[in-house]
Amino acid sequence: MNNSVRNTARLIGAGLRALLVLTVVCGVVYPLVVTGVAQAAFPGKANGSEVSSHGKVVGSSLIGQRYDKGKDKRGNPVPDLRFFQPRPAAGLGSNRANGVNTGYDLQVSGASNLGVTNTDLVKAVKERKRWVSETYGVPEAKVPADAVTSSGSGLDPDISPAYAELQADRVARENHLPGGTVRRLVERHTDARTLGFLGEPRVNVLELNTALKDLVHGGGKG
C-alpha cells in the first residue's frame, strides 16, 4: 500500500514538474523568442503593417478603408472624390450591419457568396459601373472589374493600376493638382507581381491616399 502511494506521488510530482517546465518553455520563453525575432527582423509587419502620416497611425496597409464625406438623405455614404476610392466592400456581415458589410468592418470579413446570375449582384454591379462611368468620365466598357466587385474578404486594401489611373484626373481636379503629378504618384505606388509572377500588379489605396495628402499639404510638388 505504501509503495502504491509513493508511486502515485512520484507520478503526480513528475507530471507537475513537466507541466511547470512546459508552461515556462511554451508559454513564456517561446513567445518571447518569437516576438523578439519578429521585432528585430521585420518590426513593421510584426506590428500590423501600420501606415503613418506626420507621426500618426492612419491605418494598416493590409486592411482597406472607406473615404467618404458624409451620407446622403437615404443614409448612404457619399464618396469623397478628393481621394482615390477603394473597391466595394460588400461581403456578408452581422445583423448589426443588416447582413452586409459595406464599411470594411474588421469583425465581419467575408465574401457576398452571390453567384454571377444572382439578380441582386447583377443590379449592384450595373449601378456601380454606371456610377464609376459618370463620376470619372469613362465609357462603361472601360470600367475595371475591381471597381464594381468586392473581394473574397471584403477588406481588400488594393485596387488595380487601371482603376487607380482611371481616377487620377478627377482626383487631380478635386485637389487642384496637375494631372501628370497625380499620375506619377500612382506609378510610384504601383507594386509589381510578387517575385515577378505571383498575383497581379496592384496599388495600395491607403498608402496612395496618404502620399496624396502629404503632396497636397506640401503645396502640390511631386
C-alpha positions as a printed Julia matrix, in Angstrom:
222×3 Matrix{Float64}:
   0.0    0.0     0.0
   2.8    2.38    0.92
   4.62   1.57   -2.34
   1.43   2.3    -4.28
   1.05   5.67   -2.58
   4.72   6.54   -3.14
   4.49   5.58   -6.82
   1.36   7.68   -7.25
   3.03  10.61   -5.52
   6.1   10.28   -7.77
   3.89  10.24  -10.88
   1.96  13.28   -9.72
   5.22  15.06   -8.88
   6.69  14.23  -12.29
   3.53  15.43  -14.01
   3.55  18.7   -12.11
   7.24  19.28  -12.9
   6.59  18.56  -16.59
   3.62  20.95  -16.54
   5.74  23.67  -14.96
   8.63  23.21  -17.42
   6.34  23.11  -20.47
   4.42  26.16  -19.23
   7.63  28.16  -18.87
   9.12  26.96  -22.17
   5.99  27.1   -24.34
   4.11  29.86  -22.55
   6.93  32.27  -21.74
  10.26  31.52  -23.4
   8.97  30.56  -26.86
   6.61  33.58  -27.24
   9.36  35.95  -26.08
  11.87  34.47  -28.54
   9.43  34.6   -31.45
   8.37  38.15  -30.58
  11.99  39.25  -30.25
  12.98  37.76  -33.61
   9.94  39.29  -35.3
  10.62  42.75  -33.84
  14.28  42.56  -34.85
  13.82  41.1   -38.34
  10.61  42.77  -39.58
   9.13  45.15  -36.98
   6.71  46.77  -39.42
   4.93  43.55  -40.29
   5.11  42.29  -36.7
   3.26  45.41  -35.54
   0.42  45.11  -38.06
   1.89  46.84  -41.15
   0.87  50.24  -39.82
   0.82  53.25  -42.14
   1.68  56.58  -40.52
   1.39  60.19  -41.58
   3.06  63.02  -39.66
   3.69  60.71  -36.72
   0.1   59.46  -36.51
  -1.02  55.94  -37.43
  -3.75  56.22  -40.09
  -4.38  52.52  -40.72
  -2.87  49.22  -41.82
  -1.66  48.52  -45.34
  -3.35  45.11  -45.03
  -6.88  46.44  -44.49
  -8.98  48.6   -46.79
 -10.99  51.57  -45.61
 -13.6   53.95  -46.99
 -13.07  57.59  -47.96
 -16.41  59.35  -47.54
 -17.56  62.88  -46.78
 -20.8   62.04  -45.04
 -24.11  60.44  -46.0
 -26.95  61.36  -48.32
 -30.63  61.74  -47.35
 -31.14  57.97  -47.53
 -28.21  57.31  -45.23
 -25.89  56.05  -47.96
 -22.22  57.07  -47.74
 -21.09  59.77  -50.17
 -17.57  59.11  -51.56
 -15.06  61.91  -51.08
 -13.66  62.31  -54.58
 -10.59  64.16  -53.34
  -9.26  60.68  -52.58
  -8.79  57.51  -54.56
 -11.69  55.18  -53.87
 -11.18  51.52  -52.89
 -13.05  48.6   -54.39
 -16.55  47.98  -52.98
 -16.88  46.28  -49.61
 -19.94  44.06  -49.88
 -19.26  40.85  -48.01
 -21.6   39.04  -45.67
 -21.79  40.78  -42.33
 -23.52  40.68  -38.99
 -27.07  41.57  -38.01
 -25.92  45.0   -36.87
 -24.91  45.68  -40.47
 -28.18  44.29  -41.85
 -26.38  41.22  -43.12
 -23.98  43.09  -45.42
 -20.59  44.56  -44.58
 -20.28  47.74  -46.65
 -17.89  49.62  -44.39
 -14.76  47.48  -44.14
 -15.83  46.26  -40.7
 -12.96  44.07  -39.45
 -15.25  41.9   -37.35
 -17.4   40.74  -40.25
 -14.95  39.92  -43.02
 -16.27  37.69  -45.77
 -17.49  37.38  -49.34
 -21.04  38.08  -50.51
 -21.43  34.47  -51.7
 -23.63  35.72  -54.55
 -23.31  33.9   -57.89
 -22.9   35.63  -61.25
 -26.56  35.06  -62.09
 -27.86  36.5   -58.82
 -30.16  39.4   -59.66
 -29.06  41.48  -56.64
 -25.41  41.13  -57.64
 -26.11  41.94  -61.29
 -28.09  45.03  -60.28
 -25.36  46.21  -57.86
 -22.62  45.76  -60.46
 -24.6   47.69  -63.08
 -25.24  50.54  -60.63
 -21.58  50.7   -59.61
 -20.44  50.61  -63.23
 -22.8   53.45  -64.1
 -21.56  55.49  -61.12
 -17.89  54.99  -61.99
 -18.55  55.83  -65.64
 -20.41  59.05  -64.82
 -18.11  60.11  -61.98
 -14.81  59.65  -63.8
 -15.97  60.28  -67.37
 -15.09  56.95  -68.95
 -17.16  54.52  -71.03
 -18.72  51.69  -69.02
 -16.79  49.21  -71.16
 -13.52  50.57  -69.72
 -14.52  50.24  -66.06
 -12.24  47.62  -64.41
 -13.81  44.64  -62.67
 -12.37  45.58  -59.26
 -14.18  48.92  -59.42
 -17.57  47.18  -59.3
 -16.97  43.96  -57.34
 -15.82  43.26  -53.8
 -13.04  40.88  -52.84
 -13.39  37.5   -51.15
 -12.56  39.05  -47.78
 -14.44  42.3   -48.3
 -11.37  44.04  -46.84
  -9.05  44.22  -49.86
  -6.61  47.16  -49.4
  -5.56  47.2   -53.05
  -7.02  48.21  -56.4
  -5.73  47.55  -59.9
  -3.46  50.11  -61.59
  -6.21  50.51  -64.2
  -8.74  51.62  -61.58
  -6.22  53.97  -59.95
  -5.28  55.53  -63.3
  -8.96  55.91  -64.17
  -9.47  58.02  -61.03
  -6.29  60.08  -61.35
  -7.58  63.03  -63.38
 -10.69  63.52  -61.21
  -8.59  63.33  -58.03
  -6.19  65.87  -59.52
  -9.03  68.31  -60.29
 -10.58  67.92  -56.86
  -7.22  68.75  -55.23
  -6.21  71.46  -57.75
  -3.15  69.47  -58.79
  -1.67  68.83  -62.25
  -2.93  65.57  -63.72
   0.6   64.44  -64.54
   1.67  64.89  -60.91
  -1.1   62.61  -59.65
  -0.48  60.02  -62.36
   3.18  59.88  -61.4
   2.09  59.39  -57.81
   0.04  56.38  -58.91
   3.02  54.97  -60.8
   5.26  55.28  -57.75
   2.74  53.39  -55.63
   2.1   50.6   -58.13
   3.55  47.29  -56.93
   4.53  44.66  -59.48
   3.71  40.97  -59.25
   5.31  39.27  -56.25
   8.57  37.61  -57.37
   7.66  38.67  -60.88
   4.95  36.06  -61.45
   2.67  35.77  -58.4
  -0.59  37.72  -58.32
  -1.3   40.89  -60.27
   0.1   44.45  -60.21
  -1.67  46.44  -57.51
  -1.96  49.82  -55.83
  -2.41  50.1   -52.07
  -5.18  52.7   -51.62
  -4.25  53.75  -48.09
  -0.59  54.3   -48.95
  -1.54  56.16  -52.13
  -4.02  58.45  -50.37
  -1.56  59.08  -47.54
   1.04  60.17  -50.08
  -1.62  62.29  -51.8
  -2.42  64.09  -48.53
   1.26  64.78  -47.97
   1.52  66.1   -51.51
  -1.46  68.43  -51.09
  -0.25  69.71  -47.73
   3.22  70.18  -49.18
   1.99  72.51  -51.87
   1.5   70.03  -54.7
   5.14  69.42  -55.5
   5.86  65.86  -56.55
